[in-house]
């Protein structure tokens, strides 16, 4: 789960920097933006995540619930 969360954080931070002009927009950033705009789980996230056919919104809500459950369990 930590690898997935790290990938999400890194890719979104890079995309934000690219949109602000601090970084050059790469093909992977364009693909990420396209998938996010279409409410699809980005492929770069899927390779670290569990299989799901949910839309991005539902998938993200489920992931947040899983993280909450893991945090509660580990405490």
C-alpha positions as CSV (number, residue, x, y, z in Angstrom):
1,X,0.0,0.0,0.0
2,X,2.9,2.4,0.8
3,X,4.3,1.9,-2.8
4,X,0.9,2.7,-4.2
5,X,0.4,5.8,-2.1
6,X,3.9,7.0,-2.9
7,X,3.3,6.5,-6.7
8,X,0.0,8.5,-6.4
9,X,1.7,11.3,-4.5
10,X,4.7,11.5,-6.8
11,X,2.7,11.4,-10.1
12,X,0.2,14.0,-8.9
13,X,3.0,16.3,-7.6
14,X,4.8,16.0,-10.9
15,X,1.6,16.7,-12.9
16,X,0.9,19.7,-10.8
17,X,4.4,21.0,-11.3
18,X,4.1,20.4,-15.0
19,X,0.8,22.3,-15.2
20,X,2.3,25.2,-13.3
21,X,5.2,25.3,-15.7
22,X,7.9,24.2,-13.3
23,X,8.5,21.0,-15.2
24,X,8.2,20.0,-18.8
25,X,5.0,18.0,-19.5
26,X,6.0,14.4,-20.4
27,X,4.0,11.8,-22.2
28,X,3.3,10.0,-18.9
29,X,1.9,13.3,-17.4
30,X,-0.3,13.8,-20.4
31,X,-1.6,10.3,-20.1
32,X,-2.2,10.7,-16.3
33,X,-4.2,14.0,-17.0
34,X,-6.2,12.3,-19.7
35,X,-7.1,9.3,-17.5
36,X,-8.0,11.5,-14.6
37,X,-10.2,13.7,-16.8
38,X,-12.0,10.5,-18.0
39,X,-12.5,9.2,-14.4
40,X,-10.2,6.2,-15.0
41,X,-7.7,4.7,-12.6
42,X,-4.3,5.6,-14.1
43,X,-2.3,2.7,-15.4
44,X,0.8,3.8,-13.4
45,X,-1.4,3.4,-10.2
46,X,-3.0,0.1,-11.3
47,X,0.3,-1.8,-11.4
48,X,0.7,-1.3,-7.7
49,X,-3.0,-1.6,-6.8
50,X,-5.5,-4.4,-6.5
51,X,-7.6,-5.4,-9.5
52,X,-10.8,-3.3,-9.8
53,X,-13.2,-2.3,-12.5
54,X,-14.5,0.7,-10.5
55,X,-14.3,4.3,-11.8
56,X,-11.6,6.5,-10.4
57,X,-13.9,8.2,-7.9
58,X,-15.2,4.8,-6.5
59,X,-11.8,3.3,-6.6
60,X,-10.2,6.2,-4.6
61,X,-13.0,6.1,-2.0
62,X,-12.4,2.3,-1.6
63,X,-8.6,2.9,-1.3
64,X,-9.1,5.5,1.4
65,X,-11.3,3.0,3.3
66,X,-8.5,0.4,3.0
67,X,-5.9,2.8,4.3
68,X,-8.1,3.8,7.2
69,X,-8.6,0.1,8.0
70,X,-4.9,-0.6,7.9
71,X,-4.1,2.4,10.1
72,X,-6.7,1.3,12.7
73,X,-5.4,-2.3,12.6
74,X,-1.8,-1.3,13.0
75,X,-2.6,0.9,16.1
